[in-house]
Each structure stands twice: as structure tokens, then as C-alpha cells.
Amino acid sequence: MTDKASEQEFSGLEGKALKAALREDFPSRKEIMDKIPRECFEKDTLRALTYTGISVSLTILCVQIGYFLIPMTLLAIPLWIAYALVTGTVVTGCWVLAHECGHGAFSDSVALRDTVGYILHTLLLVPYFSWQRSHAVHHSRTNHATEGETHVPSDANNKGNQGTYEAIEAIGEGPFAIFHAFGVLLVGWPMYILLGTSGGPVRGATNHFNPYAGARGEHELFPGKWKARVWLSDIGIFAFLGLLAYWAYKVGSVWPVMALYGGPYLVCNAWLVGYTWLQHTDVDVPHLGEDLWTWQKGAFMTIDRPYGALFDFLHHNIGSTHVVHHLNHQIPHYRARVATKAIAKAYPDLYLYDPTPVWRALLRVSGKCIGVVKQDGVWVYRGKNPKKAA
């Protein structure tokens, strides 16, 4: 729905985030942590390894089904598409667990969590330490209008967004939303890690494989010791790329590699981008400038959504308990539901849960979250050209 007086559109949150962003009596970080039961911070390494075993085993099972049961023929293309969708969805669980390793929530053992995380992420062509660092920056500046990291909005009045508004007017919001969503889910991840697309504008064109790309000084993405860790991440990535190339060489064709690995890889990337996009973006979820932004406000601008029991199981609740993950990333995923219930009860006016079906929310975000304008001191998305609306 739309508030015609201000052209402000609303999601299933009904403007709750806009009201929260302008609150002056925001709870302190300590007050928030005190509302979460102490047991939620306890890490169980054996339990974490068990979940890892489940995700890895399910992934191996899917790959074996593809390898032994699906023929490498043109007629089998529909089966390979189905295989990519299922296997890519399943292997996303491995991605999430590697992400948990990077946060330190997997185990108290640094060596164990970095070993598990490095292996899992490298097998998914994710530079483990590089992304560990950029993701930590994302957590430290969530929904900051200029210093955030990933899915940071741009001014609705800039040239690029004006062109996008013209495209929407030409083909209609519905078709544009589908096209835009497909493009972001398909290439959003490589564009981010290679070019820094949608990263914080203060950091420039970063690259997760080159620690010297982008801004230097205060806003450098990979300062100091992180440069060596980027190179260490690169070693794993290029070694695995070499293995994929050798596989293609041995079988005499790139197509088995693309069918068994490439398809699921693209689907896994789509899940990653989709989750992150919907966790921090909607028509009535603002980004804040330096004058209003605080760590607590930024963390509470995160959105939980209803992904359903199957995806919550496969993806370890990454989309339905993400608010508490931003409040404290040391909480293991298997304790996040208890923590979420505690936060929702303690801060019902701050905790964001949008009941909108995820597919519908994706199309809304894709079609309406184009560029931002400043309204009441915060930056909010506009689906219609603000120049023409004015």
C-alpha cells in the first residue's frame, strides 16, 4: 500500500522500521544482550560438526544422483535444470555453515572453524578470509547509508537510477521486477566480489582477490594483516579452479563440469544474494546517515522472513533468524530460534518480521527498491521517479 501524501510505500512491516529508526530512546548494546538467554551463546562443536555432516552428506547424495542417473544428453536438459535447483539449494547449507565459521560461532577452536570454513567456502569458490573480513564490515555498519557493505543503496536522482526509472516506465513494473531479480540473483555475487558492486561507496571498486583494490586509508576494505589473508584465500580458489579445469581436460569436455558443478554453483549464489538482499532491503526499511546511525539501530534494521520448515532446515535458519544474528553473530544457528523469541518478546516495536511470502517480497524489492531519497532524516527507497513525483 502507499501513503499518497508522501509517496511512501509499505511492506508487511507497515512502517515499523521507519518509526524505529527515528527513536531516541534506543536500548544500549548491553541492554539488548541481557535480553538473550545465556545458553544461546554456548557453542557445541560436536553439534556444529553434525550439522556440517548432514549438509555435506546431502550434497554428496545429490551429486551422485546426477552423476550416475542423469545422462549427459540434450534431452536430459530439464533433468539437469532440476538437478541444479535441488543440489544448489542443498549445498547452500554448506555455504551457511562456512559463514558461521567465519563469524566464530561454529566452535571455540579457531583452527577448527577456519579449517572447516576455508574448505567449504573454497569448494564453492568463495575466498574465505576475504569474505570473512568484508562480511565483518557489513555487520559493523549495517544499513549505514554510505559506510555499509553489500546492498548499499544509491541516490534515486543519479544518472543510473534515472535510466532505471525510465526502463520501468517503458516495460512496466512487473516485467522489470522479474528481469531485475533474475539479473541480480544470477550475477550479483560475482559483481560484488570482483567489482565491489553495491558495496559501500566510501570503499570504491573493491576486489576480494586483490587487497589493494578500492579505497585506501580509513575506509580500506583489507587493511594490514588482511592483505596476506586475501592472498591465502586466493591460493585455495585458484587451486580448486585448477582441479575443475583438470576434470574438464580428463573427460574431454567442459559440459560435465558445468552440469554437475556449474549449475548448482549458480543456484547457490542466487540463494546467497537473495537472502542478503531481503534481509536488509524493503520499501519501508531505511538506511541511516552518520547523524542518526548507531550500531543498535543498524542491527535492528535487519528483517526476518518466512522461508518455511524445509528451507530453514537446509539453510540452518539463516533467513528466519537473521535479526539476532546481527545483534550477536556469536550465537550458533541452532540456538538462534530461542534468541529470536526472546528479542521479539523484549522489543516488539523494534524486531522486524515481515510475513509477506518470500517470492512476493522479492518481486516487491526488485521492482520498487531502485534508489533512495532523504525523508524525515533517513534514506528510503522509491519505486517511482522522485523527479516526476515532485
GUVEX-238162 format. One record per residue: x, y, z of N, C-alpha, C in turn; residue in three letters. Coordinates in steps of 0.05 Angstrom, whole numbers, plus 5000, padded with zeros to 4 digits. Each point is the difference from the previous one (the first is absolute). Layout:
<pts>
XYZXYZXYZALA
...
</pts>
This chain:
<pts>
501749765000498350245000501750255000MET
498950234995501550244997498750235016THR
501750155014499150255013500150214978ASP
497750084989499950194978501250275006LYS
499950075026501050275007503050024997ALA
501449785005502950014999501249824978SER
498349854986501049804981501549785013GLU
499849975026501349795014498549744997GLN
501349794990498849744998500649835024GLU
498449805005500349835024500149714993PHE
501649855016500149714998498249885022SER
500349755005498649875021500850105028GLY
502250155001500950125025498350245008LEU
498650114980498150235004501450245013GLU
502550054992501350245009501449985027GLY
500149765012501249975026502950095001LYS
501549934979502950074999500450304998ALA
498250144986500250294998499750135027LEU
498149905015499550115027502449945018LYS
501049754998502349925017502450174995ALA
500550064975502450154992500150285013ALA
497750115005499950275010499750025031LEU
500049765013499850005029502650115012ARG
499750145021502350115015500749825024GLU
498049875011500449835024500749714992ASP
502049974984500749734991501649855021PHE
499449745003501549855021502949984993PRO
501749985021502949974996500649724992SER
502449964990500949744992499949805023ARG
500850095024500049835023497149925008LYS
498250204999497349945006498849794981GLU
500750024975499049814980501149725006ILE
502649985005501349745006498849885025MET
499350165020498949895025497349874996ASP
498650064978497449884995500249724987LYS
502449934991500449744987501049805021ILE
498649775003500949805020502949924996PRO
501449975022502849945000500749754984ARG
498349805001500649754986500150044970GLU
498950224990500150044971502850064989CYS
501850075019502750074991501949765003PHE
499049775009501649765003500449864974GLU
502549944993500749864975500449715006LYS
498949834983500249715002501449904974ASP
502649955002501549934976499049744988THR
499449815016499049744989497350044985LEU
498350175011497550054987500450154974ARG
501950194999500650154976501149804979ALA
501849825008501149814981497849814990LEU
498149945017497849824991498350144978THR
499450255004498550154979501750014975TYR
502650045003501850004976499849734986THR
500149795015499949734988497449964985GLY
497850115011497449974987500050154973ILE
500950255000500050164976501849894979SER
502449915008501949884981498949744989VAL
498949845017498949744991497750034980SER
498350185006497750054981501150114974LEU
502050165001501250114975501349774984THR
501549835013501349774986497849824988ILE
497949955014497849844990498850114975LEU
499650275000498950134976501949974976CYS
502650045005501949984979500249724988VAL
499849805018500149724991497549944983GLN
497750105007497649964984500450124972ILE
501150244999500550124974502149854984GLY
502149925013502249864986499249734989TYR
498549855016499449724992497349974985PHE
498250185005497349964989499150184978LEU
501350234997499250194979501949994976ILE
499049934977501849994976500950274991PRO
502450014988501150254990499050044971MET
497450054997498850044974498250254999THR
499450094977498350244997497249945011LEU
499149764995497349935010499850015030LEU
502349975013500050005030500350285012ALA
500050204983500350285011498050075022ILE
497449934996498150055022500849875026PRO
501149754999500949865024502450145012LEU
501850104983502450155011499250265012TRP
497950134990499150255013498849935027ILE
498549795002498849915025502349935020ALA
502049864989502349925017501450255011TYR
500450214983501350245008498450145022ALA
497450024997498350135019500149865027LEU
499849735000500049855025502850005013VAL
502049934984502749995012501050275009THR
499550214984500850275008498750095025GLY
497549925004498550065024501149855024THR
500749754996501149845022502850095008VAL
501750064980502850085007500150275013VAL
497950164997499950265014500349965030THR
499149775010500349945029503049995007GLY
501749904983502950005004501050285000CYS
499050174982500850284999499450145026TRP
497649955011499250135025501849925023VAL
500749745001501749915022502850114998LEU
501050044975502650134997499950295009ALA
497750134994499550275009500050015031HIS
498949805013500149995029502849965011GLU
501649854985502849975007501450275000CYS
499550154979501250274997499350195023GLY
497749965011499150175023501149905027HIS
501049765001500949895025497849865016GLY
497749974989497849875014500049694997ALA
501749904983500149714995501249855023PHE
502250115011501549865021501850205014SER
500849945024501950175014502849964989ASP
500449784985502649944989500450164974SER
501850195000500550174976501149824977VAL
501849825007501149824979497949834987ALA
498249895015497949834989498150154983LEU
499050235010498050154985501250124974ARG
502550095001501250104976500649784980ASP
500749775010500549774981497449924986THR
497949965016497449924988499050224982VAL
500150255009499050224984501550034974GLY
502749985002501750044976499449784980TYR
499849755008499449784982497350034987ILE
497950055016497350024989499750244981LEU
501050225008499850244983501749984975HIS
502349895002501849974977498749814979THR
498749795009498649824982497650134986LEU
499150235011497950154988501050264987LEU
502750004996501350234987499650275015LEU
499949985026499850245017502750045014VAL
501250234997502650055013499450045030PRO
500649805016499149985028500850245017TYR
502650065002500850225018499350274989PHE
500050034973499250254988497150075007SER
498349804997497250045005499550025030TRP
501649865016499750035029500450295009GLN
502050134988500550285006497850184990ARG
499249984975498050184989497349965014SER
499549755007497449955014500150115028HIS
502350005013500250135027499550304998ALA
500950124978499550294996497050044996VAL
498849824984497050014996498650005027HIS
500849835018498849995027500550255016HIS
502350114997500850235016498650264991SER
499050004975498850254989497349934986ARG
498449835012497549914987498250244996THR
499050024975498150214991501050285005ASN
502750034999501150275000499950094971HIS
499150254995499550094973502450024982ALA
502450045012502450034984502249815008THR
500049905024502149835010499249705002GLU
497549944992499249725001501649844980GLY
499649745001501449824981498149784991GLU
499450004974498149834986497250125001THR
498850024977497350114996499650285012HIS
502150164996499950285008498650154978VAL
497850155006498550144978501450244990PRO
499150094976501150244988497850204997SER
500750254995498250234998498149954976ASP
497450035005498049964979500350204977ALA
501350225005500350214980502549974983ASN
501749805005502449984983499349894973ASN
501850024982499549944971499249714996LYS
501449825014499349724996497249935009GLY
499250105023497349945010497950144983ASN
500650234990498150144982499549834975GLN
502149874990499749824978498349765007GLY
500349905025498449775009497050085002THR
499550235010497250095002498750024972TYR
501650094981499050024973499449724989GLU
501649815006499649724992497449895012ALA
499550065025497649915014497550124986ILE
500250264994497850134986499549884973GLU
502149914987499749894973498849724999ALA
500949835018499149724999498049925022ILE
499750175020498249945022501549895024GLY
499050055024501449915024500249705002GLU
497849864993500049705003502249874984GLY
500050044973502249884984502850095009PRO
500250265007502650095009500949855025PHE
498249975019500649865025501149724995ALA
498749864982500949724993502750014988ILE
500450174980502650034986502250085020PHE
499450205017502050105019500749795020HIS
498149865011500549795019501849784988ALA
499349924976501649794986502950094997PHE
500450254991502750104996501650015026GLY
498750115021501450025026500749735011VAL
498149814999500649745011502149854983LEU
500150054974501949864983502850115002LEU
500450275000502750114998500650185024VAL
498250035019500550185023502449925016GLY
500449745005502349915016502750054986TRP
500449914975502650064988500550304997PRO
498050164994500350284998500950135026MET
499149895022500850105026502849935007TYR
500849744997502649935009502250094981ILE
499350054974502050094981500150304996LEU
497850145004499950294994499050165024LEU
499149875021498950155023497350124994GLY
498649904980497350114994498149975023THR
498750215007498150035023501550015027SER
502650004999501550045025500050295008GLY
501150065023500050285009501450194981GLY
498850224993501250194981502650125010PRO
500450015027502450115011502449824994VAL
499549754993502249814995500849964971ARG
498450124982500749994972499649724988GLY
501449954978499849754985501849795012ALA
499149865020501649805014500049744984THR
501949825008500249744987500949805021ASN
498549795004500649815022502549834994HIS
501150024976502549854993502450184999PHE
499650265001502250204999499650195023ASN
501549975021499650175024500850294996PRO
501250074978500850284995497950154983TYR
497949864992497950144984498350175019ALA
498850214989498250165016501550225016GLY
498550125019501050225016502349915018ALA
501750195007502249965019499550175024ARG
501449945021499750165024497749915018GLY
498550195010497949945020498049804990GLU
499250014975497949834990501149764983HIS
502449935003501249784986498749745008GLU
499249844982498549755006501849795012LEU
502549994991501949795009502550135011PHE
499950125024502350135011502049805013PRO
502450085003502049855016500249714994GLY
499649835020500449714998498049874982LYS
497850144993498049884983501049964971TRP
502050154992501149974973501149724997LYS
501549905019501249734998497849795001ALA
497850065014497849805001498549994974ARG
499950234986498850004973501649824982VAL
502650035000501749834983499749705008TRP
499749945026499649735008497449894990LEU
498050175000497449924988500349944970SER
501550174986500449974972501349734993ASP
501949925016501449754995497949774998ILE
498249995019498049795000498250014976GLY
499150254993498250034977501349924974ILE
502450094996501449934974500849714999PHE
500649885023500649715000497549844993ALA
497750085010497549864994499250054971PHE
500350244991499550054971501749824983LEU
502549965008501849824985498949725000GLY
498949915022498849735002497649984981LEU
498450204999497750004982500949994971LEU
502150154994501050004973501249734993ALA
501449875019501149744995497849794996TYR
497950035015497649824996499050024972TRP
499650254991499050044972501949884980ALA
502650035005502149904982499949694998TYR
499749885024500049705001497649884986LYS
497750135002497549894988499750104971VAL
501750194992500050094973497850204993GLY
498750115021497850194995499550165025SER
499150254996499450175023497149955009VAL
498449874984497249975006499449845025TRP
501449785005499549855025500550185025PRO
502250164998500650185022497850215004VAL
499050114978497950205002497449885010MET
499449764992497549875008500149925029ALA
502249865009500149905027500850215020LEU
501750194992500950205019498950284994TYR
500150094975499350274993497250085006GLY
498149824993497250065005499450045029GLY
500749815017499550045029501550245012PRO
502450064989501550235009498450264996TYR
498850024976498450244994497550025018LEU
498849785006497649995017500850085029VAL
502249895009501050075027500550305002CYS
501350114979500550295000497450165001ASN
498049904986497450144999498750005028ALA
500349775014498949995028501550215017TRP
502650004998501650195016499150294996LEU
499950084975499350274993497150065009VAL
498249814994497250045008499650045030GLY
501349835015499850025029501050285009TYR
502450074992501250265009498350244991THR
499049994976498450214989497550045017TRP
498649795006497550025014500450035030LEU
502349955010500550045029500450295007GLN
500750174980500750285006498650204982HIS
498149914984498850184981497049974998THR
498650225001497150014993499250294998ASP
497650044990499150274994499850185025VAL
499649895023499750165024502149935021ASP
502349904991502349955018502250204992VAL
500550205017501850214993503049945003PRO
501650164987502950015006500550275013HIS
502050005018500350235017502750144995LEU
500050265001502450164997501550005027GLY
502450135000501650005024498750145023GLU
498150184995498750155021498049835016ASP
498949804988498049835013501049715005LEU
501949914984500849725002501449945026TRP
499249775012501549885022500149704994THR
501949865013500249724995497449865006TRP
498750075022497549875008497850044980GLN
499750254990497950064980500649844975LYS
502550004991500649864976499349705002GLY
500849885022499449715004497049955000ALA
498550175012497149965001498650074973PHE
501550104981498850044973500149744983MET
500849785013500049744987497249885001THR
499349844979497349894998500049705000ILE
498449885017499549714999497649954981ASP
500149774986497849944981499249705002ARG
497749934990499049725002500949824977PRO
502249865004501049834979498949725001TYR
498749935022498849735002501949805012GLY
498949785010501549805015502249874983ALA
499549944974502049864984502450174996LEU
499750254991502350174995501450085026PHE
498550035021501250065026501849775009ASP
499149754995501649775006502549994983PHE
499750024974502249984982502050235003LEU
499050245006501750245002500550095028HIS
499449835019500750065028498950265011HIS
497550064992498550235010501250274993ASN
501650014979501450254994498150234992ILE
497649944989498250224992497950065020GLY
499549825019497850045019500950095027SER
502750005005501050085026502450204996THR
499850164979502350164994500250255017HIS
497950095012500150235017501949955023VAL
499749785014501749945023502949954991VAL
500349904975502749964990501450274998HIS
498650214993501350264999500350135027HIS
498349925019500350105027502449875014LEU
500549754993502449875010500749764982ASN
502050034984500749794980501449765013HIS
500450015026501249775014497949795008GLN
497550064996497949815007499949794978ILE
500449745007499849794980497249974989PRO
499849914975497450004987498049825014HIS
500949795014498249825013498950115027TYR
500950235007498950145024498750264992ARG
499950064974498950264991497050035004ALA
498549784998497150025004499350095028ARG
501349895020499550075027500750305004VAL
502350084989500850285002498050194986ALA
499049914977498150164985497550045015THR
498949795013497650035016500450195023LYS
502349995012500650185022500150304991ALA
501350044977500250284990497250104991ILE
498549834987497450084990498150075024ALA
500349855022498450065024500950255014LYS
502750045001501150235015499650264984ALA
500249994973499950244984498149964977TYR
497449985006498049954978499850244981PRO
500850245009499850234982502650044984ASP
502049845005502550024985500649754983LEU
499249775009500549754985498450004974TYR
501449954978498750014974499549724989LEU
497549934996499249754987497850074980TYR
500649954974498150054979498749744991ASP
497449965005498749754993499449974970PRO
500750204984499549984971501449754989THR
498749844983501449774988502550094986PRO
502149845003502750094991500050074970VAL
498749844983500050064971498850274994TRP
497950075015498650254996501850235010ARG
501349965023501850205011502350054980ALA
501049794988502250034981499250174976LEU
497649954990499150164977499550295008LEU
499050045025499650285009502650155003ARG
502049875012502650125003501350054973VAL
499849804983501250024973498850224984SER
497450035002498550204984499950285011GLY
500250035026499650265013502450115014LYS
501949845008502450105014502250074980CYS
499750234987501850084979502150205010ILE
499250225010501850205011498750135025GLY
501650145015499050115025499950314999VAL
498150105016499750295004500050055030VAL
500750245008500050065028497250095009LYS
499149875021497350065010500049995031GLN
499350225012500050015030502749925012ASP
502150074986502749955011501249734993GLY
498449824987501149744993499749964970VAL
501549804989499949954972498249764994TRP
498050054983498049794994499849964970VAL
499349754993499849934971497550134987TYR
500350054975497750094983499949824975ARG
497649894995499549844977499350174976GLY
499150255005499350184978501950235000LYS
500550114977501950214996499350245017ASN
501750075020499350225018500050274986PRO
501550024978500050264985497250054988LYS
498849784990497350034988497950025021LYS
500449865022498050015022499950285012ALA
502350135000500150275011498550204982ALA
</pts>
